Amino acid sequence: MLRAPLGLPLSADDLQGEADQLHFGLFNDSGELLACVIAIAVSAGHARIRQTAVSSAYRRQGLGRRIMTELESVLAGRNFTSLSLHARSTAVGFYKKLGYETIGDEFIEITVQHRKMVKQLA
């Protein structure tokens, strides 16, 4: 969902280490993946969020908010107190509505403008 529109393939190197990461997904009754996100434990109490995506056919239905809220709840239950992520510039507003704050300047990652964002969990 994230790489195909950029014309970027997904290689075995890109998937390395994913077995140790926390994967979250929202599925419909037919088993179709509607939204996904991954969390990586960086240190005690801190996780990095990556690969957040909602299927284009299901955007603007609150699924992004829902999966992020569920992810934050699960991570808080596992004693994580802070989260960080690299948001595409077009998604910064979405994350701000969820309580994330920008840090630093824009940068290019995987050919797209991004901003680092952080959030402290209650």
Secondary structure, 3 states (H helix, E strand, C coil): CCCHHHCCCCCHHHHCCHHHCEEEEEECCCCCEEEEEEEEEEECCEEEEEEEEECHHHCCCCHHHHHHHHHHHHHHHCCCCEEEEEEEHHHHHHHHHCCCEEEEEEEEECCEEEEEEEEECC
